[in-house]
Amino acid sequence: MSNRKAVSHLALAAAGIVAAGVSFAGLAGAAGNADKKLRICASNVEAPFSEKDSTGFEDRIAKVLAETMGREAVFVRTDRPGIYLVRDQLDQKNCDLVMGVDVGDERVLTSKPYYRTGYVMVTKRDRGITSARWDDPQVTDQTRFAVRFYSPAETLLKRIGRFEDNAAYMYSLVNFKSRRNQWIQVPGDRLVSEVASGEADVAVAFAPEVARYVKESPTPLRMTVIANDIDQPDAAPIPMHYDQALGVRKDEAALLVELNAALEKAQPRIEQILTEEGIPLLKPNT
């Protein structure tokens, strides 16, 4: 993978994880995939992206795409987290489409982007933290930060010298479970509730992970898109903004053409879903 993609929110998530056994729920056989079906790789435990009852915002977008293509949306679900969808579902031909991958993800063929967003800082509105820069004293002077593991947010904490101070707190959010050889993650709703309750001063996360919960919070919160990338002394900067795309197997170029056409037709409906979710949308390549 390129240096830039190796630090994307998905690639960082996958780094260092050793899977031990695979258990899927409701997998459809690869053979006999009807042309009128769009088989979508999906997780039951990846809210707010995808949920068992198909109410995740990516589930809703997938249904719109299938309808636009004149196909039936068929969700091929697993009880494992979304980071395993490409390796354990798409590559095994259990399904044909993964939602929400980074443009240029080298594991798959990626579609044209259907939205662009970025990492955000979530704070209580009455705190008056309005800066969009992660290196602003308004941010760096805070004490407690809630972040998701394996993400650029961890690097951000190291750059501002707050990682070690927050290590015990971060592990308390997952009941001090070890990350060794297993996937351990802080749910997006937990990050937001930590800020709303005052336990954390700032939460840093990829906007789609937390937007729904910020919008629904009874405590007034501010969600600010981070404006500047994370500079590194001896490596390329870590980007804070990402184009999101659809991913298909590398031998499915014809399906990709069909999906790209559907994305163009369905873009207004897709943007409506994203706006309802509360996800801040950025212009391409900003």
Contacts in CASP RR format, 6 or more apart in sequence:
PFRMAT RR
TARGET T0000
AUTHOR 0000-0000-0000
METHOD contacts of the structure
MODEL  1
MSNRKAVSHLALAAAGIVAAGVSFAGLAGAAGNADKKLRICASNVEAPFS
EKDSTGFEDRIAKVLAETMGREAVFVRTDRPGIYLVRDQLDQKNCDLVMG
VDVGDERVLTSKPYYRTGYVMVTKRDRGITSARWDDPQVTDQTRFAVRFY
SPAETLLKRIGRFEDNAAYMYSLVNFKSRRNQWIQVPGDRLVSEVASGEA
DVAVAFAPEVARYVKESPTPLRMTVIANDIDQPDAAPIPMHYDQALGVRK
DEAALLVELNAALEKAQPRIEQILTEEGIPLLKPNT
1 11 0 8 1.000
1 106 0 8 1.000
2 106 0 8 1.000
3 235 0 8 1.000
3 236 0 8 1.000
4 236 0 8 1.000
4 239 0 8 1.000
5 11 0 8 1.000
5 102 0 8 1.000
5 104 0 8 1.000
5 105 0 8 1.000
5 106 0 8 1.000
6 12 0 8 1.000
7 152 0 8 1.000
7 155 0 8 1.000
7 238 0 8 1.000
7 239 0 8 1.000
8 102 0 8 1.000
8 105 0 8 1.000
8 239 0 8 1.000
8 242 0 8 1.000
9 102 0 8 1.000
9 119 0 8 1.000
9 151 0 8 1.000
9 152 0 8 1.000
9 206 0 8 1.000
9 242 0 8 1.000
10 83 0 8 1.000
10 101 0 8 1.000
10 102 0 8 1.000
10 105 0 8 1.000
11 102 0 8 1.000
11 105 0 8 1.000
12 150 0 8 1.000
12 151 0 8 1.000
12 152 0 8 1.000
13 83 0 8 1.000
13 150 0 8 1.000
13 151 0 8 1.000
13 185 0 8 1.000
14 83 0 8 1.000
14 150 0 8 1.000
15 150 0 8 1.000
17 83 0 8 1.000
17 181 0 8 1.000
17 182 0 8 1.000
17 183 0 8 1.000
18 181 0 8 1.000
18 182 0 8 1.000
19 84 0 8 1.000
19 87 0 8 1.000
19 88 0 8 1.000
20 181 0 8 1.000
20 182 0 8 1.000
22 80 0 8 1.000
22 84 0 8 1.000
22 88 0 8 1.000
23 78 0 8 1.000
23 79 0 8 1.000
23 80 0 8 1.000
24 77 0 8 1.000
24 78 0 8 1.000
24 79 0 8 1.000
24 80 0 8 1.000
24 88 0 8 1.000
24 89 0 8 1.000
24 94 0 8 1.000
25 44 0 8 1.000
25 77 0 8 1.000
25 78 0 8 1.000
25 79 0 8 1.000
26 76 0 8 1.000
26 77 0 8 1.000
27 76 0 8 1.000
27 77 0 8 1.000
27 78 0 8 1.000
27 89 0 8 1.000
27 94 0 8 1.000
28 39 0 8 1.000
28 74 0 8 1.000
28 76 0 8 1.000
28 94 0 8 1.000
28 95 0 8 1.000
29 94 0 8 1.000
30 92 0 8 1.000
30 93 0 8 1.000
30 94 0 8 1.000
33 39 0 8 1.000
33 96 0 8 1.000
35 71 0 8 1.000
36 70 0 8 1.000
36 71 0 8 1.000
36 72 0 8 1.000
37 71 0 8 1.000
37 72 0 8 1.000
37 74 0 8 1.000
38 62 0 8 1.000
38 65 0 8 1.000
38 66 0 8 1.000
38 69 0 8 1.000
38 71 0 8 1.000
38 72 0 8 1.000
38 73 0 8 1.000
38 74 0 8 1.000
38 96 0 8 1.000
38 97 0 8 1.000
39 74 0 8 1.000
39 76 0 8 1.000
39 94 0 8 1.000
39 95 0 8 1.000
39 96 0 8 1.000
39 97 0 8 1.000
40 59 0 8 1.000
40 62 0 8 1.000
40 66 0 8 1.000
40 73 0 8 1.000
40 74 0 8 1.000
40 75 0 8 1.000
40 76 0 8 1.000
40 95 0 8 1.000
40 96 0 8 1.000
40 97 0 8 1.000
40 98 0 8 1.000
40 99 0 8 1.000
41 76 0 8 1.000
41 78 0 8 1.000
41 85 0 8 1.000
41 86 0 8 1.000
41 89 0 8 1.000
41 90 0 8 1.000
41 94 0 8 1.000
41 95 0 8 1.000
41 96 0 8 1.000
41 97 0 8 1.000
41 98 0 8 1.000
41 99 0 8 1.000
42 50 0 8 1.000
42 54 0 8 1.000
42 58 0 8 1.000
42 59 0 8 1.000
42 62 0 8 1.000
42 75 0 8 1.000
42 76 0 8 1.000
42 77 0 8 1.000
42 78 0 8 1.000
42 85 0 8 1.000
42 95 0 8 1.000
42 99 0 8 1.000
43 49 0 8 1.000
43 50 0 8 1.000
43 77 0 8 1.000
43 78 0 8 1.000
43 79 0 8 1.000
43 80 0 8 1.000
43 81 0 8 1.000
43 82 0 8 1.000
43 84 0 8 1.000
43 85 0 8 1.000
44 50 0 8 1.000
44 51 0 8 1.000
44 52 0 8 1.000
44 77 0 8 1.000
44 78 0 8 1.000
44 79 0 8 1.000
45 79 0 8 1.000
45 80 0 8 1.000
45 81 0 8 1.000
45 82 0 8 1.000
46 81 0 8 1.000
46 82 0 8 1.000
47 56 0 8 1.000
47 187 0 8 1.000
47 189 0 8 1.000
48 56 0 8 1.000
48 57 0 8 1.000
48 188 0 8 1.000
48 208 0 8 1.000
48 209 0 8 1.000
48 211 0 8 1.000
48 212 0 8 1.000
48 213 0 8 1.000
48 277 0 8 1.000
49 56 0 8 1.000
49 57 0 8 1.000
49 58 0 8 1.000
49 59 0 8 1.000
49 82 0 8 1.000
49 99 0 8 1.000
49 100 0 8 1.000
49 208 0 8 1.000
50 56 0 8 1.000
50 58 0 8 1.000
50 59 0 8 1.000
50 82 0 8 1.000
50 99 0 8 1.000
51 59 0 8 1.000
52 77 0 8 1.000
54 60 0 8 1.000
54 63 0 8 1.000
54 75 0 8 1.000
57 208 0 8 1.000
57 212 0 8 1.000
57 273 0 8 1.000
57 274 0 8 1.000
57 276 0 8 1.000
57 277 0 8 1.000
57 279 0 8 1.000
58 99 0 8 1.000
58 100 0 8 1.000
59 75 0 8 1.000
60 273 0 8 1.000
61 99 0 8 1.000
61 114 0 8 1.000
61 270 0 8 1.000
61 273 0 8 1.000
61 274 0 8 1.000
62 73 0 8 1.000
62 75 0 8 1.000
62 97 0 8 1.000
62 99 0 8 1.000
63 73 0 8 1.000
64 266 0 8 1.000
64 269 0 8 1.000
64 270 0 8 1.000
64 273 0 8 1.000
65 73 0 8 1.000
65 246 0 8 1.000
65 259 0 8 1.000
65 262 0 8 1.000
65 263 0 8 1.000
65 266 0 8 1.000
66 72 0 8 1.000
66 73 0 8 1.000
67 73 0 8 1.000
68 262 0 8 1.000
68 265 0 8 1.000
68 266 0 8 1.000
69 258 0 8 1.000
69 259 0 8 1.000
69 262 0 8 1.000
76 89 0 8 1.000
76 94 0 8 1.000
76 95 0 8 1.000
78 84 0 8 1.000
78 85 0 8 1.000
78 88 0 8 1.000
78 89 0 8 1.000
80 88 0 8 1.000
81 183 0 8 1.000
81 185 0 8 1.000
83 183 0 8 1.000
85 98 0 8 1.000
86 98 0 8 1.000
86 101 0 8 1.000
86 107 0 8 1.000
86 108 0 8 1.000
86 247 0 8 1.000
87 107 0 8 1.000
89 95 0 8 1.000
89 98 0 8 1.000
90 96 0 8 1.000
90 97 0 8 1.000
90 98 0 8 1.000
90 108 0 8 1.000
90 247 0 8 1.000
90 248 0 8 1.000
90 249 0 8 1.000
91 107 0 8 1.000
91 249 0 8 1.000
93 249 0 8 1.000
96 248 0 8 1.000
96 249 0 8 1.000
96 252 0 8 1.000
96 255 0 8 1.000
97 246 0 8 1.000
97 247 0 8 1.000
97 248 0 8 1.000
97 255 0 8 1.000
97 259 0 8 1.000
98 108 0 8 1.000
98 246 0 8 1.000
98 247 0 8 1.000
98 248 0 8 1.000
99 246 0 8 1.000
99 247 0 8 1.000
100 244 0 8 1.000
100 245 0 8 1.000
100 246 0 8 1.000
100 247 0 8 1.000
101 107 0 8 1.000
101 108 0 8 1.000
101 110 0 8 1.000
101 244 0 8 1.000
101 245 0 8 1.000
101 246 0 8 1.000
101 247 0 8 1.000
102 110 0 8 1.000
102 242 0 8 1.000
102 243 0 8 1.000
102 244 0 8 1.000
102 245 0 8 1.000
103 110 0 8 1.000
103 113 0 8 1.000
103 242 0 8 1.000
103 243 0 8 1.000
103 244 0 8 1.000
103 245 0 8 1.000
104 110 0 8 1.000
104 245 0 8 1.000
105 245 0 8 1.000
105 247 0 8 1.000
108 247 0 8 1.000
108 248 0 8 1.000
108 249 0 8 1.000
108 250 0 8 1.000
109 247 0 8 1.000
109 248 0 8 1.000
109 249 0 8 1.000
109 250 0 8 1.000
109 252 0 8 1.000
109 253 0 8 1.000
109 256 0 8 1.000
110 245 0 8 1.000
110 246 0 8 1.000
110 247 0 8 1.000
111 245 0 8 1.000
111 246 0 8 1.000
111 247 0 8 1.000
111 248 0 8 1.000
111 256 0 8 1.000
111 259 0 8 1.000
111 260 0 8 1.000
111 263 0 8 1.000
112 245 0 8 1.000
112 260 0 8 1.000
112 263 0 8 1.000
112 264 0 8 1.000
113 243 0 8 1.000
113 244 0 8 1.000
113 245 0 8 1.000
113 284 0 8 1.000
114 244 0 8 1.000
114 245 0 8 1.000
114 246 0 8 1.000
114 263 0 8 1.000
114 267 0 8 1.000
114 270 0 8 1.000
115 243 0 8 1.000
115 244 0 8 1.000
115 270 0 8 1.000
115 271 0 8 1.000
115 274 0 8 1.000
115 279 0 8 1.000
115 281 0 8 1.000
116 241 0 8 1.000
116 242 0 8 1.000
116 243 0 8 1.000
116 244 0 8 1.000
116 281 0 8 1.000
116 282 0 8 1.000
116 283 0 8 1.000
116 284 0 8 1.000
116 285 0 8 1.000
116 286 0 8 1.000
117 206 0 8 1.000
117 207 0 8 1.000
117 208 0 8 1.000
117 225 0 8 1.000
117 241 0 8 1.000
117 242 0 8 1.000
117 244 0 8 1.000
117 279 0 8 1.000
117 280 0 8 1.000
117 281 0 8 1.000
117 282 0 8 1.000
118 206 0 8 1.000
118 207 0 8 1.000
118 225 0 8 1.000
118 226 0 8 1.000
118 240 0 8 1.000
118 241 0 8 1.000
118 242 0 8 1.000
118 280 0 8 1.000
118 282 0 8 1.000
119 152 0 8 1.000
119 153 0 8 1.000
119 204 0 8 1.000
119 205 0 8 1.000
119 206 0 8 1.000
119 207 0 8 1.000
119 225 0 8 1.000
119 226 0 8 1.000
119 240 0 8 1.000
119 241 0 8 1.000
120 204 0 8 1.000
120 205 0 8 1.000
120 206 0 8 1.000
120 207 0 8 1.000
120 210 0 8 1.000
120 211 0 8 1.000
120 223 0 8 1.000
120 224 0 8 1.000
120 225 0 8 1.000
120 226 0 8 1.000
120 280 0 8 1.000
121 129 0 8 1.000
121 132 0 8 1.000
121 134 0 8 1.000
121 139 0 8 1.000
121 202 0 8 1.000
121 203 0 8 1.000
121 204 0 8 1.000
121 223 0 8 1.000
121 224 0 8 1.000
121 226 0 8 1.000
122 191 0 8 1.000
122 192 0 8 1.000
122 195 0 8 1.000
122 202 0 8 1.000
122 203 0 8 1.000
122 204 0 8 1.000
122 205 0 8 1.000
122 210 0 8 1.000
122 214 0 8 1.000
122 221 0 8 1.000
122 222 0 8 1.000
122 223 0 8 1.000
122 224 0 8 1.000
123 129 0 8 1.000
123 195 0 8 1.000
123 201 0 8 1.000
123 202 0 8 1.000
123 203 0 8 1.000
123 221 0 8 1.000
123 222 0 8 1.000
123 224 0 8 1.000
124 195 0 8 1.000
124 196 0 8 1.000
124 198 0 8 1.000
124 219 0 8 1.000
124 220 0 8 1.000
124 221 0 8 1.000
124 222 0 8 1.000
125 220 0 8 1.000
125 221 0 8 1.000
125 222 0 8 1.000
126 220 0 8 1.000
127 201 0 8 1.000
127 222 0 8 1.000
128 138 0 8 1.000
128 222 0 8 1.000
129 138 0 8 1.000
129 139 0 8 1.000
129 142 0 8 1.000
129 202 0 8 1.000
129 222 0 8 1.000
129 224 0 8 1.000
130 138 0 8 1.000
130 222 0 8 1.000
130 224 0 8 1.000
131 138 0 8 1.000
131 139 0 8 1.000
131 224 0 8 1.000
132 224 0 8 1.000
132 225 0 8 1.000
132 226 0 8 1.000
132 227 0 8 1.000
132 228 0 8 1.000
133 139 0 8 1.000
133 226 0 8 1.000
133 227 0 8 1.000
133 228 0 8 1.000
134 140 0 8 1.000
134 156 0 8 1.000
134 159 0 8 1.000
134 160 0 8 1.000
134 204 0 8 1.000
134 226 0 8 1.000
134 228 0 8 1.000
134 230 0 8 1.000
134 240 0 8 1.000
135 159 0 8 1.000
135 160 0 8 1.000
135 228 0 8 1.000
139 160 0 8 1.000
139 202 0 8 1.000
140 160 0 8 1.000
140 162 0 8 1.000
142 201 0 8 1.000
142 202 0 8 1.000
143 165 0 8 1.000
143 201 0 8 1.000
144 166 0 8 1.000
144 169 0 8 1.000
144 199 0 8 1.000
144 200 0 8 1.000
144 201 0 8 1.000
144 202 0 8 1.000
145 153 0 8 1.000
145 157 0 8 1.000
145 162 0 8 1.000
145 166 0 8 1.000
145 200 0 8 1.000
145 201 0 8 1.000
145 202 0 8 1.000
145 203 0 8 1.000
145 204 0 8 1.000
146 169 0 8 1.000
146 170 0 8 1.000
146 173 0 8 1.000
146 186 0 8 1.000
146 190 0 8 1.000
146 191 0 8 1.000
146 194 0 8 1.000
146 195 0 8 1.000
146 199 0 8 1.000
146 200 0 8 1.000
146 202 0 8 1.000
146 203 0 8 1.000
146 204 0 8 1.000
147 153 0 8 1.000
147 154 0 8 1.000
147 156 0 8 1.000
147 157 0 8 1.000
147 166 0 8 1.000
147 170 0 8 1.000
147 186 0 8 1.000
147 191 0 8 1.000
147 203 0 8 1.000
147 204 0 8 1.000
147 205 0 8 1.000
148 185 0 8 1.000
148 186 0 8 1.000
148 188 0 8 1.000
148 191 0 8 1.000
148 205 0 8 1.000
148 206 0 8 1.000
148 209 0 8 1.000
149 170 0 8 1.000
149 174 0 8 1.000
149 179 0 8 1.000
149 184 0 8 1.000
149 185 0 8 1.000
149 186 0 8 1.000
150 185 0 8 1.000
151 205 0 8 1.000
151 206 0 8 1.000
152 230 0 8 1.000
152 238 0 8 1.000
152 239 0 8 1.000
152 240 0 8 1.000
153 204 0 8 1.000
153 205 0 8 1.000
154 163 0 8 1.000
155 230 0 8 1.000
155 232 0 8 1.000
155 238 0 8 1.000
156 204 0 8 1.000
156 230 0 8 1.000
157 163 0 8 1.000
157 166 0 8 1.000
157 204 0 8 1.000
159 230 0 8 1.000
159 231 0 8 1.000
169 200 0 8 1.000
170 186 0 8 1.000
171 177 0 8 1.000
173 186 0 8 1.000
173 190 0 8 1.000
173 194 0 8 1.000
174 184 0 8 1.000
174 185 0 8 1.000
174 186 0 8 1.000
177 184 0 8 1.000
178 184 0 8 1.000
188 205 0 8 1.000
188 209 0 8 1.000
188 210 0 8 1.000
188 213 0 8 1.000
189 210 0 8 1.000
189 213 0 8 1.000
191 200 0 8 1.000
191 203 0 8 1.000
191 205 0 8 1.000
191 209 0 8 1.000
191 210 0 8 1.000
191 213 0 8 1.000
192 203 0 8 1.000
192 210 0 8 1.000
192 213 0 8 1.000
192 214 0 8 1.000
192 217 0 8 1.000
192 221 0 8 1.000
193 213 0 8 1.000
193 217 0 8 1.000
194 200 0 8 1.000
194 203 0 8 1.000
195 201 0 8 1.000
195 202 0 8 1.000
195 203 0 8 1.000
195 221 0 8 1.000
196 217 0 8 1.000
196 218 0 8 1.000
196 219 0 8 1.000
196 221 0 8 1.000
197 219 0 8 1.000
203 210 0 8 1.000
204 226 0 8 1.000
206 242 0 8 1.000
207 223 0 8 1.000
207 225 0 8 1.000
207 279 0 8 1.000
207 280 0 8 1.000
208 277 0 8 1.000
208 279 0 8 1.000
210 223 0 8 1.000
211 223 0 8 1.000
211 277 0 8 1.000
211 278 0 8 1.000
211 279 0 8 1.000
211 280 0 8 1.000
212 277 0 8 1.000
212 278 0 8 1.000
214 221 0 8 1.000
214 223 0 8 1.000
214 278 0 8 1.000
215 277 0 8 1.000
215 278 0 8 1.000
223 280 0 8 1.000
225 240 0 8 1.000
225 241 0 8 1.000
225 280 0 8 1.000
225 282 0 8 1.000
226 240 0 8 1.000
227 240 0 8 1.000
228 240 0 8 1.000
229 237 0 8 1.000
229 238 0 8 1.000
229 239 0 8 1.000
229 240 0 8 1.000
230 237 0 8 1.000
230 238 0 8 1.000
230 240 0 8 1.000
231 237 0 8 1.000
232 238 0 8 1.000
241 282 0 8 1.000
241 286 0 8 1.000
243 284 0 8 1.000
243 285 0 8 1.000
246 256 0 8 1.000
246 259 0 8 1.000
246 263 0 8 1.000
247 256 0 8 1.000
248 255 0 8 1.000
248 256 0 8 1.000
248 259 0 8 1.000
263 270 0 8 1.000
271 281 0 8 1.000
274 281 0 8 1.000
275 281 0 8 1.000
END
